[in-house]
Amino acid sequence: MECERNELRGILANYTNKDLNNRLNFEIAMLEIEHKQVMSALHKLPMEISDAFDKCKGLIEETEYFRGCYGALIPPNPPHQERGEEGDAEAEHGAAADDKGEK
């Protein structure tokens, strides 16, 4: 749409003998078309949001269903090793700080 508008503006720029009102009328017509397109998209937006919400809700229900069916087959996630290592690192850091305080 913007490309077409720019092309038409270029064509109108070549016609310098035309009345200024013709250019203004053209600009107004282009703005009206653009306004109609934006308003149309705006009116469709609530429906699109509602459809997306319904799809998400359906996927959540489907996920919960499969979790219930196959949840017993999937072992629980083991605790992260990183957390244990971070705790050890903090303990070592604390011990190192205590060593510095003693010296």
N, C-alpha and C positions, 0 to 999 in steps of 0.2 A: 504494500500500500504506500509506504513512504517513498519507495523507488519510483512508483508511478507518479506520485505527487511531484517529486523533484524533476522528473522528466517533463511533466506538463509545465512546471514553473520555468524550465529552460526554454521551452517553446514559446511561452508567453513573453519572455524577456526579449526575444527577437522581434516582436511586434511592438516597437516603441510608438508607432503612430496610433495605436488603438487607444480608446478612451480609458482613463484610469478606473472608471466605474466597472468596466468589463473585467479588469483584473481583480478588483475588490469582490465582485460578484462570484468570480471563479474561486477566490480564496474562501469566501463564505460557503460556497457549495462544497468545497473539499472539507472544510471544518464540520459541516453538517453531516457528511458521509462518515467522517471519522468519529463524530459524536455518536451516531447511530450504532456504529460497530462497537464502541466502548460500552454503550448502554446495553446492547444485546449481550455482550460478554458478562456484564455486571448482573444482569437478570439471570443468566445461566449459572452463575457462581454458587448460589445456595443449593441448587440441585446437584452440582458437581461435588460440593462439600458433603451433602447428605449421602450421595452414592459412595464416596470414599469412606465415610464413617461406617456405612453398612458393610462394605467390603472388609474393613478392619475388624469389625465386630464378628463377622463370619469367620475370618481367619483366626481370631482369638478362640472362638468356640471350637473350631476344627483342631487347633493346637491342643486345647484342653482335652478334647475327646481322645486324640492320639496319645497324649500324655497318660491318660487313664488306662488306655488299652495296652500300651507298650511300656509304661513307666516301670513295671516290675522287671522287665527284661534289661533295662539300661541301668548299669551300676551308677551309684551317686558319684559326683565329681570328687576326686581326692582333694584334701586340703592343699592349698598352694604351698610349694616349697619356699617361694619367695617370702612369704609372711614369716615362716620360721627363721629364714636366713636374716631377714630384716631385724627380727627380735634378737637374734644372736649378735648381729652387728651393733645394735643399740646397746646390748649388754657389754660387749667388748669396748664400745666407745665410752660407756659409763665407767668401766673398770679402768680404762686408760686415763680418764679425767681424774679418777680417784688417785691413780698412781702419781699424776702430776701434782696433785694437791699435797701429797705426802712428802714430796721431795723438796 
